């Protein structure tokens, strides 16, 4: 009886570890550069382009995004296993949120909840940056209640291109411009920014990267 109880406990522990260590990408590490349009909140005009740099390690169990909006301000998002850390630099306040499995837009293992919530449909394959991508159509995860049409090209779990056609007629595209695969990422890239205090909050909706 004792052996059976211990076996059950080990199974729970192993399941928890495997869940936390789930792969997000089909490669171990990468540095990815992406162009992101800057949209005016009120006028909805495209004001320019921001550069996003992603540092990915351990198949996506560690990931750091830095969005360079101008010379004075940056947005950072740090993912460590199933936690998301978000903040602005320069700044001293950030937000820490635990990501539940039914919120994680992991294209290597999309949950039924995420597929249903965003009405994700696979639309065959398309070439981009010389890579054979899966094309997805879905609702906008940032605003799933409206009629935005979103198209994503995903390769090995990595988003290479996203086109958002909003219901107000605006069309914007985010595109990867450069990928360096399977290189050694300095581990200090995944350190928390100095001087930033994180307040834990529950995150709502689907979390993409």
GROMACS elastic network, one bead per residue, 0.5 to 0.9 nm:
[ bonds ]
;  ai    aj funct       b0    kb
    1     4     6  0.50974   500
    1     5     6  0.63587   500
    1     6     6  0.87227   500
    2     5     6  0.51502   500
    2     6     6  0.62099   500
    2     7     6  0.85823   500
    3     6     6  0.51071   500
    3     7     6  0.60832   500
    3     8     6  0.86283   500
    4     7     6  0.50662   500
    4     8     6  0.62430   500
    4     9     6  0.86730   500
    5     8     6  0.51284   500
    5     9     6  0.62424   500
    5    10     6  0.86665   500
    6     9     6  0.50272   500
    6    10     6  0.61355   500
    6    11     6  0.85899   500
    7    10     6  0.50738   500
    7    11     6  0.61928   500
    7    12     6  0.87734   500
    8    11     6  0.50589   500
    8    12     6  0.64150   500
    8    13     6  0.87896   500
    9    12     6  0.51787   500
    9    13     6  0.63102   500
    9    14     6  0.86366   500
   10    13     6  0.50703   500
   10    14     6  0.60212   500
   10    15     6  0.84414   500
   11    14     6  0.51286   500
   11    15     6  0.60246   500
   11    16     6  0.85897   500
   12    15     6  0.51029   500
   12    16     6  0.62093   500
   12    17     6  0.87014   500
   13    16     6  0.51547   500
   13    17     6  0.62577   500
   13    18     6  0.86590   500
   14    17     6  0.51277   500
   14    18     6  0.61056   500
   14    19     6  0.85248   500
   15    18     6  0.51972   500
   15    19     6  0.61251   500
   15    20     6  0.86939   500
   16    19     6  0.51562   500
   16    20     6  0.62972   500
   16    21     6  0.86619   500
   17    20     6  0.52044   500
   17    21     6  0.61578   500
   17    22     6  0.86335   500
   18    21     6  0.50340   500
   18    22     6  0.59943   500
   19    22     6  0.53327   500
   19    82     6  0.89419   500
   19   101     6  0.85965   500
   20    61     6  0.80573   500
   20    81     6  0.57164   500
   20    82     6  0.62886   500
   21    58     6  0.88233   500
   21    59     6  0.89581   500
   21    60     6  0.89887   500
   21    61     6  0.63416   500
   21    81     6  0.65710   500
   21    82     6  0.86558   500
   22    59     6  0.83551   500
   22    60     6  0.84417   500
   22    61     6  0.72638   500
   22    81     6  0.83000   500
   22   109     6  0.88404   500
   23    26     6  0.75357   500
   23    58     6  0.79025   500
   23    59     6  0.52967   500
   23    60     6  0.61588   500
   23    61     6  0.67137   500
   23   106     6  0.84907   500
   23   108     6  0.74222   500
   23   109     6  0.84806   500
   24    27     6  0.88186   500
   24    59     6  0.58721   500
   24    60     6  0.50605   500
   24    61     6  0.71527   500
   24   106     6  0.57330   500
   24   107     6  0.70461   500
   24   108     6  0.58626   500
   24   109     6  0.76970   500
   24   156     6  0.85667   500
   24   157     6  0.61799   500
   24   158     6  0.80928   500
   25    28     6  0.73195   500
   25    29     6  0.87196   500
   25    58     6  0.89578   500
   25    59     6  0.51822   500
   25    60     6  0.59477   500
   25   106     6  0.83793   500
   25   107     6  0.80646   500
   25   108     6  0.66338   500
   25   155     6  0.86585   500
   25   156     6  0.55950   500
   25   158     6  0.62940   500
   26    59     6  0.67320   500
   26   108     6  0.78367   500
   26   155     6  0.85121   500
   26   157     6  0.64503   500
   26   158     6  0.83182   500
   27    30     6  0.77072   500
   27    57     6  0.87488   500
   27    58     6  0.83658   500
   27    59     6  0.57398   500
   27    60     6  0.85239   500
   27   156     6  0.73687   500
   27   181     6  0.73877   500
   27   182     6  0.67386   500
   28    56     6  0.77500   500
   28    57     6  0.58758   500
   28    58     6  0.52047   500
   28    60     6  0.74615   500
   28   181     6  0.80034   500
   28   182     6  0.58350   500
   28   183     6  0.84348   500
   29    55     6  0.76852   500
   29    56     6  0.50716   500
   29    58     6  0.62431   500
   29    59     6  0.61416   500
   29    60     6  0.75627   500
   29   180     6  0.84726   500
   29   181     6  0.60694   500
   29   183     6  0.60002   500
   29   184     6  0.71450   500
   29   185     6  0.71912   500
   30    54     6  0.78241   500
   30    55     6  0.60878   500
   30    56     6  0.50950   500
   30    57     6  0.67450   500
   30    59     6  0.89436   500
   30   179     6  0.68267   500
   30   180     6  0.53486   500
   30   182     6  0.55353   500
   30   183     6  0.61474   500
   30   184     6  0.81568   500
   30   185     6  0.76344   500
   31    53     6  0.70562   500
   31    54     6  0.56251   500
   31    56     6  0.63198   500
   31   178     6  0.81360   500
   31   179     6  0.59209   500
   31   180     6  0.51715   500
   31   181     6  0.67676   500
   31   182     6  0.86491   500
   31   183     6  0.79454   500
   31   185     6  0.80341   500
   32    52     6  0.80775   500
   32    53     6  0.56426   500
   32    54     6  0.50152   500
   32    55     6  0.66872   500
   32    56     6  0.80864   500
   32   176     6  0.70104   500
   32   177     6  0.78106   500
   32   178     6  0.58305   500
   32   180     6  0.64894   500
   32   181     6  0.84556   500
   33    51     6  0.70423   500
   33    52     6  0.57802   500
   33    54     6  0.64840   500
   33   175     6  0.86153   500
   33   176     6  0.57204   500
   33   177     6  0.57034   500
   33   178     6  0.51879   500
   33   179     6  0.65989   500
   33   180     6  0.89808   500
   34    50     6  0.84074   500
   34    51     6  0.58263   500
   34    53     6  0.63368   500
   34    54     6  0.81979   500
   34   160     6  0.81996   500
   34   161     6  0.88385   500
   34   174     6  0.69900   500
   34   175     6  0.54563   500
   34   177     6  0.54811   500
   34   178     6  0.72005   500
   35    49     6  0.63058   500
   35    50     6  0.58654   500
   35    52     6  0.61953   500
   35    53     6  0.89250   500
   35   173     6  0.85129   500
   35   174     6  0.56639   500
   35   175     6  0.54648   500
   35   176     6  0.63615   500
   35   177     6  0.70378   500
   36    48     6  0.85882   500
   36    49     6  0.54644   500
   36    50     6  0.50500   500
   36    51     6  0.61182   500
   36    52     6  0.68980   500
   36    67     6  0.86507   500
   36   172     6  0.87337   500
   36   173     6  0.72402   500
   36   175     6  0.70530   500
   36   176     6  0.89772   500
   37    46     6  0.66173   500
   37    47     6  0.75042   500
   37    48     6  0.58889   500
   37    50     6  0.60575   500
   37    51     6  0.87445   500
   37   172     6  0.68504   500
   37   173     6  0.70496   500
   37   174     6  0.67195   500
   38    45     6  0.84236   500
   38    46     6  0.57604   500
   38    47     6  0.54304   500
   38    48     6  0.53030   500
   38    49     6  0.54421   500
   38    50     6  0.63943   500
   38    69     6  0.81076   500
   39    42     6  0.88369   500
   39    43     6  0.83859   500
   39    44     6  0.56417   500
   39    45     6  0.56778   500
   39    47     6  0.58354   500
   39    48     6  0.76731   500
   39    49     6  0.88821   500
   39   172     6  0.89224   500
   40    43     6  0.56501   500
   40    45     6  0.52638   500
   40    46     6  0.63936   500
   40    47     6  0.65208   500
   41    44     6  0.56506   500
   41    45     6  0.81262   500
   42    45     6  0.82017   500
   43    46     6  0.89120   500
   44    47     6  0.88048   500
   44   170     6  0.77225   500
   45   170     6  0.86044   500
   46    49     6  0.81906   500
   46   172     6  0.83774   500
   49    69     6  0.77753   500
   50    67     6  0.66606   500
   50    68     6  0.57709   500
   50    70     6  0.76417   500
   51    66     6  0.82277   500
   51    67     6  0.57315   500
   51    68     6  0.53426   500
   51    69     6  0.69743   500
   52    65     6  0.66560   500
   52    66     6  0.56742   500
   52    68     6  0.63376   500
   52    69     6  0.87442   500
   52   176     6  0.89071   500
   53    64     6  0.81109   500
   53    65     6  0.56573   500
   53    66     6  0.54714   500
   53    67     6  0.65836   500
   53    68     6  0.83051   500
   54    63     6  0.68498   500
   54    64     6  0.55946   500
   54    66     6  0.66810   500
   54    67     6  0.88496   500
   55    62     6  0.81369   500
   55    63     6  0.55532   500
   55    64     6  0.51352   500
   55    65     6  0.65197   500
   55    66     6  0.87782   500
   55   185     6  0.71258   500
   55   189     6  0.74107   500
   55   190     6  0.84420   500
   56    59     6  0.70484   500
   56    60     6  0.55564   500
   56    61     6  0.79274   500
   56    62     6  0.60005   500
   56    64     6  0.67025   500
   56    65     6  0.87816   500
   56   185     6  0.76021   500
   57    60     6  0.54753   500
   57    61     6  0.65833   500
   57    62     6  0.52440   500
   57    63     6  0.63447   500
   57   182     6  0.86864   500
   57   184     6  0.83276   500
   57   185     6  0.67990   500
   57   187     6  0.88975   500
   58    61     6  0.53784   500
   58    62     6  0.62129   500
   58    63     6  0.87152   500
   59    62     6  0.75900   500
   60    63     6  0.58108   500
   60    79     6  0.83757   500
   60    80     6  0.86277   500
   60    81     6  0.81068   500
   61    79     6  0.72925   500
   61    80     6  0.59645   500
   61    82     6  0.79864   500
   62    78     6  0.77466   500
   62    79     6  0.56494   500
   62    81     6  0.63367   500
   62   190     6  0.71405   500
   63    77     6  0.82140   500
   63    78     6  0.58977   500
   63    79     6  0.50299   500
   63    80     6  0.67104   500
   63    81     6  0.88013   500
   63   189     6  0.88021   500
   63   190     6  0.71999   500
   64    76     6  0.73158   500
   64    77     6  0.59042   500
   64    79     6  0.62675   500
   64    80     6  0.86343   500
   64   189     6  0.69776   500
   64   190     6  0.62586   500
   65    75     6  0.80909   500
   65    76     6  0.55580   500
   65    77     6  0.51090   500
   65    78     6  0.63096   500
   65    79     6  0.85485   500
   65   209     6  0.86385   500
   66    74     6  0.67241   500
   66    75     6  0.57766   500
   66    77     6  0.66124   500
   66    78     6  0.86420   500
   67    73     6  0.88079   500
   67    74     6  0.55434   500
   67    75     6  0.50401   500
   67    76     6  0.62638   500
   67    77     6  0.85835   500
   68    71     6  0.75506   500
   68    72     6  0.87840   500
   68    73     6  0.68829   500
   68    75     6  0.68298   500
   68    76     6  0.88771   500
   69    72     6  0.80016   500
   69    73     6  0.61481   500
   69    74     6  0.57891   500
   69    75     6  0.76822   500
   70    73     6  0.57200   500
   70    74     6  0.71773   500
   71    74     6  0.81753   500
   72    89     6  0.82246   500
   72    90     6  0.77584   500
   73    88     6  0.71073   500
   73    89     6  0.56299   500
   73    90     6  0.63345   500
   74    87     6  0.86643   500
   74    88     6  0.57768   500
   74    89     6  0.50476   500
   74    90     6  0.72583   500
   75    86     6  0.76658   500
   75    87     6  0.60091   500
   75    89     6  0.61648   500
   75    90     6  0.89372   500
   76    85     6  0.80340   500
   76    86     6  0.58609   500
   76    87     6  0.55946   500
   76    88     6  0.61782   500
   76    89     6  0.74379   500
   77    84     6  0.69037   500
   77    85     6  0.55355   500
   77    87     6  0.67574   500
   77    88     6  0.89382   500
   78    83     6  0.81738   500
   78    84     6  0.57679   500
   78    86     6  0.65099   500
   78   190     6  0.71092   500
   78   191     6  0.88201   500
   78   192     6  0.80089   500
   79    82     6  0.70737   500
   79    83     6  0.57169   500
   79    85     6  0.63547   500
   79    86     6  0.89229   500
   79   190     6  0.84434   500
   80    83     6  0.54211   500
   80    84     6  0.67014   500
   80    85     6  0.82707   500
   80   190     6  0.81146   500
   81    84     6  0.83670   500
   81    99     6  0.89867   500
   82    97     6  0.86481   500
   82    98     6  0.59831   500
   82    99     6  0.52906   500
   82   100     6  0.73479   500
   82   101     6  0.83920   500
   82   104     6  0.88417   500
   83    96     6  0.69511   500
   83    97     6  0.56675   500
   83    99     6  0.56659   500
   83   100     6  0.89391   500
   84    95     6  0.80352   500
   84    96     6  0.57160   500
   84    97     6  0.52044   500
   84    98     6  0.63211   500
   84    99     6  0.69075   500
   85    94     6  0.69602   500
   85    95     6  0.56708   500
   85    97     6  0.65468   500
   85    98     6  0.89816   500
   85   192     6  0.86378   500
   85   198     6  0.75363   500
   86    94     6  0.55325   500
   86    95     6  0.52198   500
   86    96     6  0.65879   500
   86    97     6  0.85403   500
   86   198     6  0.83141   500
   87    90     6  0.89841   500
   87    91     6  0.74596   500
   87    92     6  0.82556   500
   87    93     6  0.66129   500
   87    95     6  0.64767   500
   87   196     6  0.80819   500
   87   198     6  0.84766   500
   88    91     6  0.55662   500
   88    92     6  0.80530   500
   88    93     6  0.77858   500
   88    94     6  0.73102   500
   89    92     6  0.79105   500
   89   193     6  0.86602   500
   89   196     6  0.89688   500
   91    94     6  0.81072   500
   91   195     6  0.78996   500
   91   196     6  0.67418   500
   92   194     6  0.84999   500
   92   195     6  0.56730   500
   92   197     6  0.60013   500
   92   198     6  0.85625   500
   93   195     6  0.84112   500
   93   196     6  0.53135   500
   93   197     6  0.51072   500
   93   198     6  0.60395   500
   93   199     6  0.76243   500
   94   196     6  0.62788   500
   94   197     6  0.58535   500
   94   199     6  0.62941   500
   94   200     6  0.87391   500
   95   197     6  0.81240   500
   95   200     6  0.58120   500
   95   201     6  0.66548   500
   96   198     6  0.56330   500
   96   199     6  0.57493   500
   96   201     6  0.61704   500
   96   202     6  0.83330   500
   96   203     6  0.88460   500
   97   199     6  0.84792   500
   97   200     6  0.56608   500
   97   201     6  0.53518   500
   97   202     6  0.56278   500
   97   203     6  0.58061   500
   98   200     6  0.82198   500
   98   201     6  0.79975   500
   98   202     6  0.68355   500
   98   203     6  0.71445   500
   99   102     6  0.82465   500
   99   103     6  0.63131   500
   99   104     6  0.66496   500
   99   202     6  0.84630   500
   99   203     6  0.71885   500
   99   206     6  0.89769   500
   99   207     6  0.76331   500
  100   103     6  0.53724   500
  100   104     6  0.67054   500
  100   203     6  0.89318   500
  101   104     6  0.55124   500
  101   105     6  0.88149   500
  101   111     6  0.75693   500
  102   105     6  0.83137   500
  102   110     6  0.87883   500
  102   111     6  0.62738   500
  102   112     6  0.79470   500
  102   113     6  0.56369   500
  102   114     6  0.60660   500
  102   206     6  0.77466   500
  103   111     6  0.84997   500
  103   113     6  0.78762   500
  103   114     6  0.64596   500
  103   203     6  0.89054   500
  103   204     6  0.80459   500
  103   205     6  0.62782   500
  103   207     6  0.56728   500
  103   208     6  0.85804   500
  104   107     6  0.89772   500
  104   110     6  0.77628   500
  104   111     6  0.79490   500
  104   114     6  0.73418   500
  104   206     6  0.61049   500
  104   207     6  0.52765   500
  104   208     6  0.67840   500
  105   108     6  0.89002   500
  105   109     6  0.82375   500
  105   110     6  0.62776   500
  105   111     6  0.79742   500
  105   114     6  0.67148   500
  105   115     6  0.87904   500
  105   206     6  0.65902   500
  105   207     6  0.58586   500
  105   208     6  0.52179   500
  105   209     6  0.78009   500
  106   109     6  0.54223   500
  106   110     6  0.53434   500
  106   111     6  0.80171   500
  106   157     6  0.69746   500
  106   207     6  0.89574   500
  106   208     6  0.78029   500
  106   209     6  0.88995   500
  107   110     6  0.53399   500
  107   154     6  0.77112   500
  107   156     6  0.80820   500
  107   158     6  0.76490   500
  107   159     6  0.87320   500
  108   156     6  0.72805   500
  108   157     6  0.52464   500
  108   158     6  0.89563   500
  109   157     6  0.87233   500
  110   113     6  0.82892   500
  110   114     6  0.65360   500
  110   115     6  0.66969   500
  111   114     6  0.53444   500
  111   115     6  0.63463   500
  111   116     6  0.86803   500
  112   115     6  0.50566   500
  112   116     6  0.60599   500
  112   117     6  0.84762   500
  113   116     6  0.52315   500
  113   117     6  0.59762   500
  113   118     6  0.85839   500
  114   117     6  0.51114   500
  114   118     6  0.61012   500
  114   119     6  0.79886   500
  114   120     6  0.79101   500
  114   206     6  0.70186   500
  115   118     6  0.55823   500
  115   119     6  0.54804   500
  115   121     6  0.78991   500
  115   138     6  0.85729   500
  116   120     6  0.68637   500
  117   120     6  0.80267   500
  117   139     6  0.82308   500
  117   141     6  0.87016   500
  117   144     6  0.77350   500
  117   205     6  0.89253   500
  117   206     6  0.82714   500
  118   121     6  0.89827   500
  118   138     6  0.55161   500
  118   140     6  0.71504   500
  118   141     6  0.66531   500
  118   144     6  0.65801   500
  118   206     6  0.83747   500
  119   137     6  0.79586   500
  119   138     6  0.53803   500
  119   139     6  0.62625   500
  120   136     6  0.65754   500
  120   137     6  0.57869   500
  120   139     6  0.72593   500
  121   135     6  0.85650   500
  121   136     6  0.56113   500
  121   137     6  0.53293   500
  121   138     6  0.63968   500
  122   125     6  0.86507   500
  122   134     6  0.71823   500
  122   135     6  0.60039   500
  122   137     6  0.65838   500
  122   138     6  0.89379   500
  123   134     6  0.73181   500
  123   135     6  0.52025   500
  123   136     6  0.55808   500
  123   137     6  0.69726   500
  124   133     6  0.85543   500
  124   134     6  0.59827   500
  124   135     6  0.56921   500
  124   136     6  0.78704   500
  125   132     6  0.65596   500
  125   133     6  0.54768   500
  125   135     6  0.54587   500
  125   136     6  0.89234   500
  125   153     6  0.83191   500
  126   131     6  0.82660   500
  126   132     6  0.59737   500
  126   133     6  0.52428   500
  126   134     6  0.63173   500
  126   135     6  0.62592   500
  126   153     6  0.72826   500
  127   130     6  0.60749   500
  127   131     6  0.54894   500
  127   133     6  0.58106   500
  127   134     6  0.86375   500
  127   153     6  0.85390   500
  128   131     6  0.53687   500
  128   132     6  0.67524   500
  128   133     6  0.67622   500
  128   153     6  0.77336   500
  128   160     6  0.75817   500
  128   161     6  0.81075   500
  129   132     6  0.85643   500
  129   160     6  0.83014   500
  129   176     6  0.83582   500
  129   177     6  0.80290   500
  129   178     6  0.86105   500
  131   155     6  0.70589   500
  132   154     6  0.85911   500
  132   155     6  0.67122   500
  133   153     6  0.55129   500
  133   154     6  0.50957   500
  133   156     6  0.79193   500
  133   160     6  0.82300   500
  134   152     6  0.80248   500
  134   153     6  0.56270   500
  134   154     6  0.52407   500
  134   155     6  0.64309   500
  134   156     6  0.88500   500
  135   151     6  0.70020   500
  135   152     6  0.57213   500
  135   154     6  0.65287   500
  136   150     6  0.81256   500
  136   151     6  0.56648   500
  136   152     6  0.51139   500
  136   153     6  0.64788   500
  136   154     6  0.77698   500
  137   149     6  0.72429   500
  137   150     6  0.56507   500
  137   152     6  0.64563   500
  138   141     6  0.83197   500
  138   148     6  0.86444   500
  138   149     6  0.65433   500
  138   150     6  0.53291   500
  138   151     6  0.66073   500
  138   152     6  0.81513   500
  139   142     6  0.87055   500
  139   143     6  0.77213   500
  139   144     6  0.54852   500
  139   145     6  0.81693   500
  139   146     6  0.79262   500
  139   147     6  0.72113   500
  139   148     6  0.62073   500
  139   149     6  0.59233   500
  139   150     6  0.58593   500
  139   151     6  0.87983   500
  140   143     6  0.52438   500
  140   144     6  0.50889   500
  140   145     6  0.82712   500
  140   146     6  0.78263   500
  140   147     6  0.81079   500
  140   148     6  0.59358   500
  140   149     6  0.68282   500
  140   150     6  0.59229   500
  140   164     6  0.76298   500
  140   166     6  0.88492   500
  141   144     6  0.52818   500
  141   205     6  0.72005   500
  141   206     6  0.58181   500
  141   207     6  0.74212   500
  141   208     6  0.74520   500
  142   205     6  0.77752   500
  142   206     6  0.77512   500
  142   207     6  0.85934   500
  142   208     6  0.89537   500
  143   146     6  0.61335   500
  143   147     6  0.87257   500
  143   148     6  0.79710   500
  143   205     6  0.89670   500
  144   147     6  0.77428   500
  144   148     6  0.79625   500
  144   205     6  0.85643   500
  145   148     6  0.87518   500
  146   166     6  0.85427   500
  146   167     6  0.74527   500
  147   165     6  0.88985   500
  147   166     6  0.69993   500
  147   167     6  0.56168   500
  148   164     6  0.67252   500
  148   165     6  0.56483   500
  148   167     6  0.52586   500
  148   168     6  0.85641   500
  149   163     6  0.81370   500
  149   164     6  0.58439   500
  149   165     6  0.50752   500
  149   166     6  0.63431   500
  149   167     6  0.78215   500
  150   162     6  0.69561   500
  150   163     6  0.56912   500
  150   165     6  0.63429   500
  150   166     6  0.83209   500
  151   161     6  0.80269   500
  151   162     6  0.56410   500
  151   163     6  0.51839   500
  151   164     6  0.66250   500
  151   165     6  0.85388   500
  152   159     6  0.68200   500
  152   160     6  0.75662   500
  152   161     6  0.56719   500
  152   163     6  0.65986   500
  152   164     6  0.88750   500
  153   158     6  0.84419   500
  153   159     6  0.60212   500
  153   160     6  0.56406   500
  153   161     6  0.51406   500
  153   162     6  0.65652   500
  153   163     6  0.89971   500
  154   157     6  0.58134   500
  154   158     6  0.53120   500
  154   160     6  0.56956   500
  154   161     6  0.72940   500
  154   162     6  0.89629   500
  155   158     6  0.51481   500
  155   159     6  0.65179   500
  155   160     6  0.68478   500
  156   159     6  0.85190   500
  158   209     6  0.87157   500
  159   162     6  0.73182   500
  159   175     6  0.85670   500
  159   176     6  0.79720   500
  159   209     6  0.78493   500
  160   174     6  0.81328   500
  160   175     6  0.58832   500
  160   176     6  0.50881   500
  160   177     6  0.84356   500
  161   173     6  0.71466   500
  161   174     6  0.55993   500
  161   176     6  0.62817   500
  162   172     6  0.83149   500
  162   173     6  0.56100   500
  162   174     6  0.51371   500
  162   175     6  0.65922   500
  163   171     6  0.70629   500
  163   172     6  0.57675   500
  163   174     6  0.64493   500
  163   175     6  0.86087   500
  164   170     6  0.79700   500
  164   171     6  0.56067   500
  164   172     6  0.54344   500
  164   173     6  0.63651   500
  164   174     6  0.86258   500
  165   168     6  0.83448   500
  165   169     6  0.67052   500
  165   170     6  0.59030   500
  165   172     6  0.67343   500
  165   173     6  0.88344   500
  166   169     6  0.55433   500
  166   170     6  0.53094   500
  166   171     6  0.62598   500
  166   172     6  0.84983   500
  167   170     6  0.73628   500
  176   179     6  0.75727   500
  180   183     6  0.69746   500
  182   185     6  0.88632   500
  184   187     6  0.88440   500
  185   188     6  0.85449   500
  185   189     6  0.74791   500
  186   189     6  0.58498   500
  186   190     6  0.81994   500
  187   190     6  0.57098   500
  187   191     6  0.72952   500
  188   191     6  0.50666   500
  188   192     6  0.86136   500
  189   192     6  0.84125   500
  190   193     6  0.87947   500
  191   194     6  0.84646   500
  192   195     6  0.87561   500
  192   196     6  0.76352   500
  193   196     6  0.59882   500
  194   197     6  0.87320   500
  203   206     6  0.86949   500
  203   207     6  0.85656   500
  204   207     6  0.83977   500
